[in-house]
């Protein structure tokens, strides 16, 4: 896309996703993530029914009277978007490809965050870290992120979630709300995800296309791996071939589900032809 096309597309995405944020997601986003970051405010006298775990023993000993620590919700949270820019993310056969879906999801999440006065940062990754955009506030910053999502060309084609999470774990000093958006067509990443989920509020958003899951029975076709370039001929008329393909996808999906469950993080899946508005609403409401 040339500059004029990119700006036009940015404007279209802004109108669509900002409208969704204003009318649907703003309150639900706040409810889903409020209280995730707490900071110490003050101490006060212990009252009957207070959680004994909140007693400040140093102050209690000093005054010979029980005091409890009072925490308040941090007014400013940091939202990090870890975005898969690998070659497989550009695949799509339905209403849009995976990259387009990821871009709209990022825009909705980013506008929801700034509506809540939160900072938003981004990491673009492939089989390595491609670009880091530090967290900032403001509409102009979000529009810059959307422009980068539309125009950025990665240096590599593969996907390496483990190395991306390792980079983020080393770089992020403050607890953040982290959305990892990918098709997760990567090698194993369990250990790195475990560490990230302990330090941050971690949410995975797995995007996929219908043809990632099943092959149509259209006869002999040549298929190519977008990330490695390897090609092979596949007889889609053979029911066993189609069943094997579906089995491979199911195994991959189960690995992702188990990995996030073991780490204590959350995972949602969205297909390219599905209504992501409903999926996000359901997710936000379940967390509230």
ChimeraX commands (.cxc) that place a marker at each C-alpha (Angstrom):
marker #1 position 0.00,0.00,0.00 radius 0.5
marker #1 position 1.18,3.52,-0.74 radius 0.5
marker #1 position 0.96,6.32,1.84 radius 0.5
marker #1 position -2.47,7.54,0.72 radius 0.5
marker #1 position -3.92,4.01,0.91 radius 0.5
marker #1 position -2.40,3.46,4.33 radius 0.5
marker #1 position -3.84,6.73,5.69 radius 0.5
marker #1 position -7.24,5.88,4.23 radius 0.5
marker #1 position -7.14,2.43,5.82 radius 0.5
marker #1 position -6.01,3.89,9.15 radius 0.5
marker #1 position -8.99,6.25,9.08 radius 0.5
marker #1 position -11.39,3.39,8.28 radius 0.5
marker #1 position -10.03,1.27,11.13 radius 0.5
marker #1 position -10.12,4.26,13.50 radius 0.5
marker #1 position -13.78,4.99,12.74 radius 0.5
marker #1 position -14.81,1.34,13.09 radius 0.5
marker #1 position -12.82,0.37,16.16 radius 0.5
marker #1 position -13.11,3.66,18.03 radius 0.5
marker #1 position -16.88,3.49,17.61 radius 0.5
marker #1 position -16.89,-0.03,19.05 radius 0.5
marker #1 position -14.74,1.14,21.94 radius 0.5
marker #1 position -16.95,4.12,22.77 radius 0.5
marker #1 position -20.22,2.23,22.64 radius 0.5
marker #1 position -19.32,-1.31,23.64 radius 0.5
marker #1 position -15.92,-1.98,25.14 radius 0.5
marker #1 position -14.87,1.01,27.25 radius 0.5
marker #1 position -16.76,0.05,30.41 radius 0.5
marker #1 position -16.22,-3.66,29.92 radius 0.5
marker #1 position -12.47,-3.21,29.44 radius 0.5
marker #1 position -12.27,-1.22,32.69 radius 0.5
marker #1 position -14.30,-3.83,34.57 radius 0.5
marker #1 position -12.15,-6.64,33.20 radius 0.5
marker #1 position -8.83,-5.12,34.25 radius 0.5
marker #1 position -9.60,-2.82,37.19 radius 0.5
marker #1 position -7.68,-3.67,40.29 radius 0.5
marker #1 position -5.12,-5.73,38.38 radius 0.5
marker #1 position -2.49,-3.26,39.50 radius 0.5
marker #1 position -2.64,-2.17,43.16 radius 0.5
marker #1 position -0.42,0.35,44.92 radius 0.5
marker #1 position 0.01,1.07,48.63 radius 0.5
marker #1 position -1.97,4.09,49.80 radius 0.5
marker #1 position -1.94,4.34,53.61 radius 0.5
marker #1 position -2.47,2.50,56.89 radius 0.5
marker #1 position -5.56,2.72,59.09 radius 0.5
marker #1 position -6.94,1.16,62.26 radius 0.5
marker #1 position -7.88,-2.50,62.00 radius 0.5
marker #1 position -11.65,-3.03,61.83 radius 0.5
marker #1 position -13.49,-6.25,62.60 radius 0.5
marker #1 position -13.74,-8.30,59.40 radius 0.5
marker #1 position -10.56,-6.92,57.78 radius 0.5
marker #1 position -8.30,-9.48,56.14 radius 0.5
marker #1 position -5.59,-10.32,58.70 radius 0.5
marker #1 position -3.14,-10.72,55.81 radius 0.5
marker #1 position -3.31,-6.94,55.30 radius 0.5
marker #1 position -2.09,-6.15,58.84 radius 0.5
marker #1 position 1.01,-3.96,58.87 radius 0.5
marker #1 position 2.99,-5.65,61.64 radius 0.5
marker #1 position 5.68,-2.97,61.85 radius 0.5
marker #1 position 3.18,-0.17,62.49 radius 0.5
marker #1 position 1.14,-2.44,64.78 radius 0.5
marker #1 position 4.20,-3.17,66.93 radius 0.5
marker #1 position 5.17,0.50,67.06 radius 0.5
marker #1 position 1.78,1.69,68.33 radius 0.5
marker #1 position 0.75,-1.49,70.17 radius 0.5
marker #1 position -2.53,-1.44,68.23 radius 0.5
marker #1 position -3.48,-3.28,65.02 radius 0.5
marker #1 position -3.20,-1.36,61.74 radius 0.5
marker #1 position -3.88,-2.59,58.20 radius 0.5
marker #1 position -2.40,-1.53,54.88 radius 0.5
marker #1 position -4.79,0.13,52.45 radius 0.5
marker #1 position -4.21,-0.37,48.73 radius 0.5
marker #1 position -5.81,1.51,45.90 radius 0.5
marker #1 position -6.25,0.65,42.26 radius 0.5
marker #1 position -3.45,2.02,40.14 radius 0.5
marker #1 position -4.88,4.76,37.99 radius 0.5
marker #1 position -2.49,4.04,35.15 radius 0.5
marker #1 position -1.91,0.59,33.69 radius 0.5
marker #1 position 0.41,-0.45,30.87 radius 0.5
marker #1 position -0.98,-2.53,28.02 radius 0.5
marker #1 position 1.49,-4.38,25.79 radius 0.5
marker #1 position 0.48,-5.86,22.44 radius 0.5
marker #1 position 2.78,-8.66,21.27 radius 0.5
marker #1 position 1.91,-8.97,17.58 radius 0.5
marker #1 position 2.80,-11.84,15.23 radius 0.5
marker #1 position 4.03,-10.41,11.92 radius 0.5
marker #1 position 5.23,-13.71,10.46 radius 0.5
marker #1 position 4.36,-14.81,6.95 radius 0.5
marker #1 position 1.68,-17.25,8.11 radius 0.5
marker #1 position -0.28,-14.35,9.64 radius 0.5
marker #1 position -0.95,-12.99,6.15 radius 0.5
marker #1 position -2.96,-16.09,5.23 radius 0.5
marker #1 position -6.74,-15.89,4.89 radius 0.5
marker #1 position -9.50,-17.30,2.70 radius 0.5
marker #1 position -12.61,-15.82,4.28 radius 0.5
marker #1 position -13.71,-12.22,5.02 radius 0.5
marker #1 position -10.15,-11.13,5.87 radius 0.5
marker #1 position -6.73,-12.60,6.47 radius 0.5
marker #1 position -5.25,-13.16,9.91 radius 0.5
marker #1 position -3.14,-9.99,9.77 radius 0.5
marker #1 position -6.22,-7.84,9.09 radius 0.5
marker #1 position -8.05,-9.44,12.00 radius 0.5
marker #1 position -5.05,-8.91,14.30 radius 0.5
marker #1 position -4.84,-5.25,13.24 radius 0.5
marker #1 position -8.50,-4.59,14.08 radius 0.5
marker #1 position -8.19,-6.42,17.40 radius 0.5
marker #1 position -5.12,-4.37,18.30 radius 0.5
marker #1 position -6.94,-1.14,17.41 radius 0.5
marker #1 position -9.95,-2.04,19.60 radius 0.5
marker #1 position -7.73,-2.99,22.53 radius 0.5
marker #1 position -5.57,0.11,22.13 radius 0.5
marker #1 position -8.50,2.55,21.93 radius 0.5
marker #1 position -10.10,0.80,24.94 radius 0.5
marker #1 position -6.85,1.24,26.86 radius 0.5
marker #1 position -6.44,4.96,26.17 radius 0.5
marker #1 position -10.11,5.48,26.97 radius 0.5
marker #1 position -9.16,4.12,30.38 radius 0.5
marker #1 position -6.11,6.44,30.50 radius 0.5
marker #1 position -3.67,3.52,30.14 radius 0.5
marker #1 position -0.41,3.43,28.22 radius 0.5
marker #1 position -0.07,1.17,25.16 radius 0.5
marker #1 position 3.12,-0.35,23.76 radius 0.5
marker #1 position 3.76,-2.88,20.98 radius 0.5
marker #1 position 6.27,-5.56,20.09 radius 0.5
marker #1 position 6.23,-6.84,16.50 radius 0.5
marker #1 position 7.78,-10.28,16.18 radius 0.5
marker #1 position 8.45,-13.05,13.68 radius 0.5
marker #1 position 11.09,-15.66,14.49 radius 0.5
marker #1 position 12.82,-12.81,16.32 radius 0.5
marker #1 position 11.99,-9.41,17.75 radius 0.5
marker #1 position 11.22,-7.09,14.82 radius 0.5
marker #1 position 10.22,-3.76,16.38 radius 0.5
marker #1 position 9.53,-2.30,19.81 radius 0.5
marker #1 position 7.20,0.68,20.30 radius 0.5
marker #1 position 7.45,1.94,23.91 radius 0.5
marker #1 position 4.22,2.44,25.88 radius 0.5
marker #1 position 2.62,5.88,25.59 radius 0.5
marker #1 position -0.77,7.50,25.92 radius 0.5
marker #1 position -2.86,9.43,23.44 radius 0.5
marker #1 position -4.79,9.12,20.22 radius 0.5
marker #1 position -1.86,10.11,18.00 radius 0.5
marker #1 position 0.20,7.27,19.48 radius 0.5
marker #1 position -2.58,4.75,18.75 radius 0.5
marker #1 position -2.90,6.00,15.16 radius 0.5
marker #1 position 0.87,5.58,14.78 radius 0.5
marker #1 position 0.58,1.99,16.01 radius 0.5
marker #1 position -2.21,1.28,13.49 radius 0.5
marker #1 position -0.11,2.75,10.66 radius 0.5
marker #1 position 2.77,0.50,11.66 radius 0.5
marker #1 position 0.48,-2.54,11.79 radius 0.5
marker #1 position -0.64,-1.81,8.23 radius 0.5
marker #1 position 2.71,-0.90,6.70 radius 0.5
marker #1 position 5.38,-2.79,8.63 radius 0.5
marker #1 position 7.38,-5.36,6.65 radius 0.5
marker #1 position 9.17,-7.95,8.83 radius 0.5
marker #1 position 12.74,-8.99,8.06 radius 0.5
marker #1 position 12.00,-12.68,8.68 radius 0.5
marker #1 position 9.16,-15.07,7.84 radius 0.5
marker #1 position 9.04,-17.54,10.73 radius 0.5
marker #1 position 7.43,-17.48,14.19 radius 0.5
marker #1 position 9.25,-17.85,17.51 radius 0.5
marker #1 position 7.01,-17.12,20.47 radius 0.5
marker #1 position 9.53,-18.42,23.02 radius 0.5
marker #1 position 12.21,-15.88,22.04 radius 0.5
marker #1 position 9.61,-13.09,21.89 radius 0.5
marker #1 position 8.43,-13.82,25.43 radius 0.5
marker #1 position 12.04,-14.05,26.62 radius 0.5
marker #1 position 12.76,-10.61,25.17 radius 0.5
marker #1 position 9.63,-9.20,26.79 radius 0.5
marker #1 position 10.37,-10.84,30.15 radius 0.5
marker #1 position 13.82,-9.21,30.17 radius 0.5
marker #1 position 12.65,-5.82,28.89 radius 0.5
marker #1 position 9.48,-5.26,30.94 radius 0.5
marker #1 position 10.23,-3.96,34.43 radius 0.5
marker #1 position 6.65,-3.07,35.37 radius 0.5
marker #1 position 3.69,-5.43,35.60 radius 0.5
marker #1 position 1.59,-5.07,32.43 radius 0.5
marker #1 position -1.56,-6.32,30.78 radius 0.5
marker #1 position -0.21,-8.34,27.86 radius 0.5
marker #1 position -2.13,-9.44,24.77 radius 0.5
marker #1 position -0.23,-11.97,22.63 radius 0.5
marker #1 position -1.88,-12.04,19.18 radius 0.5
marker #1 position -0.78,-14.86,16.89 radius 0.5
marker #1 position -1.79,-18.02,15.07 radius 0.5
marker #1 position 0.76,-19.68,17.42 radius 0.5
marker #1 position 2.33,-21.69,14.59 radius 0.5
marker #1 position 5.56,-21.80,16.55 radius 0.5
marker #1 position 7.82,-24.19,18.38 radius 0.5
marker #1 position 7.27,-24.84,22.10 radius 0.5
marker #1 position 7.07,-21.84,24.42 radius 0.5
marker #1 position 5.77,-23.26,27.71 radius 0.5
marker #1 position 8.63,-22.18,30.01 radius 0.5
marker #1 position 8.76,-18.62,28.68 radius 0.5
marker #1 position 4.97,-18.34,28.96 radius 0.5
marker #1 position 5.08,-19.57,32.57 radius 0.5
marker #1 position 7.50,-16.78,33.51 radius 0.5
marker #1 position 5.52,-14.10,31.65 radius 0.5
marker #1 position 2.22,-15.19,33.22 radius 0.5
marker #1 position 3.69,-14.97,36.74 radius 0.5
marker #1 position 4.88,-11.40,36.18 radius 0.5
marker #1 position 2.07,-10.04,34.03 radius 0.5
marker #1 position -1.66,-10.30,33.34 radius 0.5
marker #1 position -1.28,-12.48,30.26 radius 0.5
marker #1 position -3.93,-13.03,27.57 radius 0.5
marker #1 position -3.39,-14.98,24.35 radius 0.5
marker #1 position -5.54,-14.32,21.30 radius 0.5
marker #1 position -5.20,-17.14,18.79 radius 0.5
marker #1 position -6.40,-16.24,15.31 radius 0.5
marker #1 position -6.95,-18.85,12.62 radius 0.5
marker #1 position -8.56,-19.34,9.24 radius 0.5
marker #1 position -11.07,-22.03,8.33 radius 0.5
marker #1 position -8.51,-23.50,5.91 radius 0.5
marker #1 position -5.97,-23.80,8.73 radius 0.5
marker #1 position -8.33,-26.38,10.22 radius 0.5
marker #1 position -9.77,-28.26,7.24 radius 0.5
marker #1 position -9.09,-28.85,3.56 radius 0.5
marker #1 position -11.87,-28.75,0.95 radius 0.5
marker #1 position -12.15,-31.91,-1.24 radius 0.5
marker #1 position -10.98,-30.25,-4.47 radius 0.5
marker #1 position -8.55,-32.91,-5.72 radius 0.5
marker #1 position -4.79,-32.67,-6.18 radius 0.5
marker #1 position -3.37,-29.30,-5.10 radius 0.5
marker #1 position 0.08,-27.89,-4.40 radius 0.5
marker #1 position 0.39,-26.35,-0.97 radius 0.5
marker #1 position 3.22,-24.15,0.33 radius 0.5
marker #1 position 4.45,-23.40,3.85 radius 0.5
marker #1 position 4.39,-19.60,4.00 radius 0.5
marker #1 position 7.22,-19.46,6.54 radius 0.5
marker #1 position 9.66,-22.06,5.14 radius 0.5
marker #1 position 8.71,-21.92,1.45 radius 0.5
marker #1 position 8.50,-25.72,1.30 radius 0.5
marker #1 position 5.88,-27.05,-1.14 radius 0.5
marker #1 position 4.19,-30.41,-1.63 radius 0.5
marker #1 position 1.33,-31.94,-3.57 radius 0.5
marker #1 position -1.69,-32.99,-1.54 radius 0.5
marker #1 position -4.62,-35.12,-2.70 radius 0.5
marker #1 position -7.52,-33.42,-0.93 radius 0.5
marker #1 position -9.95,-35.92,-2.46 radius 0.5
marker #1 position -8.49,-38.54,-0.10 radius 0.5
marker #1 position -10.56,-38.56,3.08 radius 0.5
marker #1 position -7.60,-39.84,5.13 radius 0.5
marker #1 position -5.50,-36.86,4.03 radius 0.5
marker #1 position -8.21,-34.44,5.12 radius 0.5
marker #1 position -8.63,-36.24,8.46 radius 0.5
marker #1 position -4.88,-36.11,9.08 radius 0.5
marker #1 position -4.87,-32.38,8.33 radius 0.5
marker #1 position -7.72,-31.79,10.81 radius 0.5
marker #1 position -5.96,-33.95,13.40 radius 0.5
marker #1 position -2.77,-31.87,13.08 radius 0.5
marker #1 position -4.74,-28.68,13.66 radius 0.5
marker #1 position -6.56,-30.19,16.65 radius 0.5
marker #1 position -3.23,-31.25,18.20 radius 0.5
marker #1 position -1.83,-27.75,17.73 radius 0.5
marker #1 position -4.94,-26.15,19.24 radius 0.5
marker #1 position -4.78,-28.50,22.24 radius 0.5
marker #1 position -1.11,-27.68,22.84 radius 0.5
marker #1 position -1.95,-23.95,22.91 radius 0.5
marker #1 position -4.87,-24.51,25.26 radius 0.5
marker #1 position -2.80,-26.65,27.63 radius 0.5
marker #1 position 0.16,-24.26,27.58 radius 0.5
marker #1 position -1.95,-21.30,28.67 radius 0.5
marker #1 position -3.88,-23.34,31.23 radius 0.5
marker #1 position -0.64,-24.62,32.83 radius 0.5
marker #1 position 0.79,-21.09,33.02 radius 0.5
marker #1 position -2.34,-19.62,34.58 radius 0.5
marker #1 position -2.81,-17.28,31.61 radius 0.5
marker #1 position -5.95,-16.98,29.51 radius 0.5
marker #1 position -6.47,-17.89,25.85 radius 0.5
marker #1 position -9.24,-16.96,23.45 radius 0.5
marker #1 position -9.56,-18.11,19.83 radius 0.5
marker #1 position -11.09,-16.11,16.98 radius 0.5
marker #1 position -11.59,-17.29,13.38 radius 0.5
marker #1 position -11.09,-14.83,10.53 radius 0.5
marker #1 position -14.75,-15.02,9.48 radius 0.5
marker #1 position -16.14,-14.77,13.02 radius 0.5
marker #1 position -17.54,-11.71,14.81 radius 0.5
marker #1 position -14.67,-10.63,17.03 radius 0.5
marker #1 position -16.93,-8.09,18.76 radius 0.5
marker #1 position -18.95,-10.87,20.36 radius 0.5
marker #1 position -15.80,-12.82,21.26 radius 0.5
marker #1 position -14.20,-9.81,23.00 radius 0.5
marker #1 position -17.42,-8.90,24.79 radius 0.5
marker #1 position -17.75,-12.43,26.15 radius 0.5
marker #1 position -14.11,-12.41,27.27 radius 0.5
marker #1 position -14.36,-9.03,29.03 radius 0.5
marker #1 position -17.62,-9.93,30.76 radius 0.5
marker #1 position -16.25,-13.26,32.00 radius 0.5
marker #1 position -13.31,-11.47,33.61 radius 0.5
marker #1 position -15.34,-8.68,35.22 radius 0.5
marker link #1:1,2 radius 0.2
marker link #1:2,3 radius 0.2
marker link #1:3,4 radius 0.2
marker link #1:4,5 radius 0.2
marker link #1:5,6 radius 0.2
marker link #1:6,7 radius 0.2
marker link #1:7,8 radius 0.2
marker link #1:8,9 radius 0.2
marker link #1:9,10 radius 0.2
marker link #1:10,11 radius 0.2
marker link #1:11,12 radius 0.2
marker link #1:12,13 radius 0.2
marker link #1:13,14 radius 0.2
marker link #1:14,15 radius 0.2
marker link #1:15,16 radius 0.2
marker link #1:16,17 radius 0.2
marker link #1:17,18 radius 0.2
marker link #1:18,19 radius 0.2
marker link #1:19,20 radius 0.2
marker link #1:20,21 radius 0.2
marker link #1:21,22 radius 0.2
marker link #1:22,23 radius 0.2
marker link #1:23,24 radius 0.2
marker link #1:24,25 radius 0.2
marker link #1:25,26 radius 0.2
marker link #1:26,27 radius 0.2
marker link #1:27,28 radius 0.2
marker link #1:28,29 radius 0.2
marker link #1:29,30 radius 0.2
marker link #1:30,31 radius 0.2
marker link #1:31,32 radius 0.2
marker link #1:32,33 radius 0.2
marker link #1:33,34 radius 0.2
marker link #1:34,35 radius 0.2
marker link #1:35,36 radius 0.2
marker link #1:36,37 radius 0.2
marker link #1:37,38 radius 0.2
marker link #1:38,39 radius 0.2
marker link #1:39,40 radius 0.2
marker link #1:40,41 radius 0.2
marker link #1:41,42 radius 0.2
marker link #1:42,43 radius 0.2
marker link #1:43,44 radius 0.2
marker link #1:44,45 radius 0.2
marker link #1:45,46 radius 0.2
marker link #1:46,47 radius 0.2
marker link #1:47,48 radius 0.2
marker link #1:48,49 radius 0.2
marker link #1:49,50 radius 0.2
marker link #1:50,51 radius 0.2
marker link #1:51,52 radius 0.2
marker link #1:52,53 radius 0.2
marker link #1:53,54 radius 0.2
marker link #1:54,55 radius 0.2
marker link #1:55,56 radius 0.2
marker link #1:56,57 radius 0.2
marker link #1:57,58 radius 0.2
marker link #1:58,59 radius 0.2
marker link #1:59,60 radius 0.2
marker link #1:60,61 radius 0.2
marker link #1:61,62 radius 0.2
marker link #1:62,63 radius 0.2
marker link #1:63,64 radius 0.2
marker link #1:64,65 radius 0.2
marker link #1:65,66 radius 0.2
marker link #1:66,67 radius 0.2
marker link #1:67,68 radius 0.2
marker link #1:68,69 radius 0.2
marker link #1:69,70 radius 0.2
marker link #1:70,71 radius 0.2
marker link #1:71,72 radius 0.2
marker link #1:72,73 radius 0.2
marker link #1:73,74 radius 0.2
marker link #1:74,75 radius 0.2
marker link #1:75,76 radius 0.2
marker link #1:76,77 radius 0.2
marker link #1:77,78 radius 0.2
marker link #1:78,79 radius 0.2
marker link #1:79,80 radius 0.2
marker link #1:80,81 radius 0.2
marker link #1:81,82 radius 0.2
marker link #1:82,83 radius 0.2
marker link #1:83,84 radius 0.2
marker link #1:84,85 radius 0.2
marker link #1:85,86 radius 0.2
marker link #1:86,87 radius 0.2
marker link #1:87,88 radius 0.2
marker link #1:88,89 radius 0.2
marker link #1:89,90 radius 0.2
marker link #1:90,91 radius 0.2
marker link #1:91,92 radius 0.2
marker link #1:92,93 radius 0.2
marker link #1:93,94 radius 0.2
marker link #1:94,95 radius 0.2
marker link #1:95,96 radius 0.2
marker link #1:96,97 radius 0.2
marker link #1:97,98 radius 0.2
marker link #1:98,99 radius 0.2
marker link #1:99,100 radius 0.2
marker link #1:100,101 radius 0.2
marker link #1:101,102 radius 0.2
marker link #1:102,103 radius 0.2
marker link #1:103,104 radius 0.2
marker link #1:104,105 radius 0.2
marker link #1:105,106 radius 0.2
marker link #1:106,107 radius 0.2
marker link #1:107,108 radius 0.2
marker link #1:108,109 radius 0.2
marker link #1:109,110 radius 0.2
marker link #1:110,111 radius 0.2
marker link #1:111,112 radius 0.2
marker link #1:112,113 radius 0.2
marker link #1:113,114 radius 0.2
marker link #1:114,115 radius 0.2
marker link #1:115,116 radius 0.2
marker link #1:116,117 radius 0.2
marker link #1:117,118 radius 0.2
marker link #1:118,119 radius 0.2
marker link #1:119,120 radius 0.2
marker link #1:120,121 radius 0.2
marker link #1:121,122 radius 0.2
marker link #1:122,123 radius 0.2
marker link #1:123,124 radius 0.2
marker link #1:124,125 radius 0.2
marker link #1:125,126 radius 0.2
marker link #1:126,127 radius 0.2
marker link #1:127,128 radius 0.2
marker link #1:128,129 radius 0.2
marker link #1:129,130 radius 0.2
marker link #1:130,131 radius 0.2
marker link #1:131,132 radius 0.2
marker link #1:132,133 radius 0.2
marker link #1:133,134 radius 0.2
marker link #1:134,135 radius 0.2
marker link #1:135,136 radius 0.2
marker link #1:136,137 radius 0.2
marker link #1:137,138 radius 0.2
marker link #1:138,139 radius 0.2
marker link #1:139,140 radius 0.2
marker link #1:140,141 radius 0.2
marker link #1:141,142 radius 0.2
marker link #1:142,143 radius 0.2
marker link #1:143,144 radius 0.2
marker link #1:144,145 radius 0.2
marker link #1:145,146 radius 0.2
marker link #1:146,147 radius 0.2
marker link #1:147,148 radius 0.2
marker link #1:148,149 radius 0.2
marker link #1:149,150 radius 0.2
marker link #1:150,151 radius 0.2
marker link #1:151,152 radius 0.2
marker link #1:152,153 radius 0.2
marker link #1:153,154 radius 0.2
marker link #1:154,155 radius 0.2
marker link #1:155,156 radius 0.2
marker link #1:156,157 radius 0.2
marker link #1:157,158 radius 0.2
marker link #1:158,159 radius 0.2
marker link #1:159,160 radius 0.2
marker link #1:160,161 radius 0.2
marker link #1:161,162 radius 0.2
marker link #1:162,163 radius 0.2
marker link #1:163,164 radius 0.2
marker link #1:164,165 radius 0.2
marker link #1:165,166 radius 0.2
marker link #1:166,167 radius 0.2
marker link #1:167,168 radius 0.2
marker link #1:168,169 radius 0.2
marker link #1:169,170 radius 0.2
marker link #1:170,171 radius 0.2
marker link #1:171,172 radius 0.2
marker link #1:172,173 radius 0.2
marker link #1:173,174 radius 0.2
marker link #1:174,175 radius 0.2
marker link #1:175,176 radius 0.2
marker link #1:176,177 radius 0.2
marker link #1:177,178 radius 0.2
marker link #1:178,179 radius 0.2
marker link #1:179,180 radius 0.2
marker link #1:180,181 radius 0.2
marker link #1:181,182 radius 0.2
marker link #1:182,183 radius 0.2
marker link #1:183,184 radius 0.2
marker link #1:184,185 radius 0.2
marker link #1:185,186 radius 0.2
marker link #1:186,187 radius 0.2
marker link #1:187,188 radius 0.2
marker link #1:188,189 radius 0.2
marker link #1:189,190 radius 0.2
marker link #1:190,191 radius 0.2
marker link #1:191,192 radius 0.2
marker link #1:192,193 radius 0.2
marker link #1:193,194 radius 0.2
marker link #1:194,195 radius 0.2
marker link #1:195,196 radius 0.2
marker link #1:196,197 radius 0.2
marker link #1:197,198 radius 0.2
marker link #1:198,199 radius 0.2
marker link #1:199,200 radius 0.2
marker link #1:200,201 radius 0.2
marker link #1:201,202 radius 0.2
marker link #1:202,203 radius 0.2
marker link #1:203,204 radius 0.2
marker link #1:204,205 radius 0.2
marker link #1:205,206 radius 0.2
marker link #1:206,207 radius 0.2
marker link #1:207,208 radius 0.2
marker link #1:208,209 radius 0.2
marker link #1:209,210 radius 0.2
marker link #1:210,211 radius 0.2
marker link #1:211,212 radius 0.2
marker link #1:212,213 radius 0.2
marker link #1:213,214 radius 0.2
marker link #1:214,215 radius 0.2
marker link #1:215,216 radius 0.2
marker link #1:216,217 radius 0.2
marker link #1:217,218 radius 0.2
marker link #1:218,219 radius 0.2
marker link #1:219,220 radius 0.2
marker link #1:220,221 radius 0.2
marker link #1:221,222 radius 0.2
marker link #1:222,223 radius 0.2
marker link #1:223,224 radius 0.2
marker link #1:224,225 radius 0.2
marker link #1:225,226 radius 0.2
marker link #1:226,227 radius 0.2
marker link #1:227,228 radius 0.2
marker link #1:228,229 radius 0.2
marker link #1:229,230 radius 0.2
marker link #1:230,231 radius 0.2
marker link #1:231,232 radius 0.2
marker link #1:232,233 radius 0.2
marker link #1:233,234 radius 0.2
marker link #1:234,235 radius 0.2
marker link #1:235,236 radius 0.2
marker link #1:236,237 radius 0.2
marker link #1:237,238 radius 0.2
marker link #1:238,239 radius 0.2
marker link #1:239,240 radius 0.2
marker link #1:240,241 radius 0.2
marker link #1:241,242 radius 0.2
marker link #1:242,243 radius 0.2
marker link #1:243,244 radius 0.2
marker link #1:244,245 radius 0.2
marker link #1:245,246 radius 0.2
marker link #1:246,247 radius 0.2
marker link #1:247,248 radius 0.2
marker link #1:248,249 radius 0.2
marker link #1:249,250 radius 0.2
marker link #1:250,251 radius 0.2
marker link #1:251,252 radius 0.2
marker link #1:252,253 radius 0.2
marker link #1:253,254 radius 0.2
marker link #1:254,255 radius 0.2
marker link #1:255,256 radius 0.2
marker link #1:256,257 radius 0.2
marker link #1:257,258 radius 0.2
marker link #1:258,259 radius 0.2
marker link #1:259,260 radius 0.2
marker link #1:260,261 radius 0.2
marker link #1:261,262 radius 0.2
marker link #1:262,263 radius 0.2
marker link #1:263,264 radius 0.2
marker link #1:264,265 radius 0.2
marker link #1:265,266 radius 0.2
marker link #1:266,267 radius 0.2
marker link #1:267,268 radius 0.2
marker link #1:268,269 radius 0.2
marker link #1:269,270 radius 0.2
marker link #1:270,271 radius 0.2
marker link #1:271,272 radius 0.2
marker link #1:272,273 radius 0.2
marker link #1:273,274 radius 0.2
marker link #1:274,275 radius 0.2
marker link #1:275,276 radius 0.2
marker link #1:276,277 radius 0.2
marker link #1:277,278 radius 0.2
marker link #1:278,279 radius 0.2
marker link #1:279,280 radius 0.2
marker link #1:280,281 radius 0.2
marker link #1:281,282 radius 0.2
marker link #1:282,283 radius 0.2
marker link #1:283,284 radius 0.2
marker link #1:284,285 radius 0.2
marker link #1:285,286 radius 0.2
marker link #1:286,287 radius 0.2
marker link #1:287,288 radius 0.2
view
